[in-house]
Amino acid sequence: MQLRTNQMARASQHPKDSSFNLRIDPALKAAFTAATEAEDKPAAQVVRDLMRAYVKQRARRAFAAEARRQSLEAAERARDPDSDEYAVTREIEAEFDRDDFGEERKP
């Protein structure tokens, strides 16, 4: 593309969109197109929304897996009598075992 000297290149805040090509069964494409048309939504927008939802779901699963890993690691440390986690766990258990648990203490 050539620009004339008195013409400036357009500077955009947003990068240009890119294409995503995929092969799809013709029956699925027809059903999807019919469904998006019935909702008066562009098929491309629905696909973008599905992609965003998938990416978000993936991030949530990764977060949950990491939280579980950390929880299991902390639970393992809490079983080690030489660890700080063990001492803290015993203190918490002692609080639960108190008769006045949950009641406000008066100074």
N, C-alpha and C positions, 0 to 999 in steps of 0.2 A: 504494500500500500504506500502510495506516495502522497506526501502532504505538500501543498503549495506553501511557499515561504510566508505568506500572510495568514496562513491557517495554523492554529495551535492544536496540538494533540489534546484530546479530551482526557482530563484527569478525573478518575472516578474514585470515590471513597471505597467502593466495594469491588472486589476482584470479579472478573468476568465469570459467569457461571460456566460449568463444564458439563459435558454430556455424559450419560451413563447408558451404554448400550447393553441390551441383554436379549437372549433368545427366550421366547415364551410360546407356550402352546396356543394355537389360534383360538381354541374354544375358551381357554382361560382369559385371553385378551378380550374376546368379545363379551364375556360375562363381566369382566372388570370394567370395561368401557360402559356397558349398559348400566352397571351399578353406579358408577360415578356420574353418568349423565342423569340418572334418576334423582340424584342428590344435587344436581346442577353444580357439580364440582369438577374442575379440570383434573383429568387422570394424573397428569404430572404432579399436581399439588398433593394429591392423595398419596402418590408414591413417595414424595419428599417427606410427608407427614409420617408414613410408615417407617421410612428410614430413620427419621429422628427418634421415633418411639423405640425402634430396635436398638439404636445406639444408647439411648437412656436406660433401657432395660438391661443391656449388657453392662453398663456402668454400675447399676444397682446390684446386679449379681456379683460383680467383681468386688464391690464394697462389702456386701454381705459375706462373701467368702473370706475376705481379709479380716473382717470383724470376728468371724468364727475362729479363724486361725489364731488371732490374738487372744480370744477368750479361752481357747483350749490351752494355749501357752501359759496364760495367767493361772488357769486352774491347775496345771501341772506344777507351777512354782508354788502355789498355795498348799500343795501336798508335801512340800519339802520343809521339814521342821527347822532347817537352818535359814530359811528365806524370810524376808520382810513380809511377803504376801501371806505366809503361814501365820505370822504374828497378828497381822491385821485381820485376817479371817477369824482367828480365835477371838479377837476383841469384838468383832461384829456379832459373832455367835453368842458371846456373853451378854451383849446388849439385848439380843432377841430373847434370851433366856430369863432376863430380869422380870420380876413380877410387875414392875411399874412401866414396862416398855410402852412407849407411845404416849405416856402421860407427861405433861410438862412438869419439869422440876422447879420447885420454888427455891429462890436463892436464900 
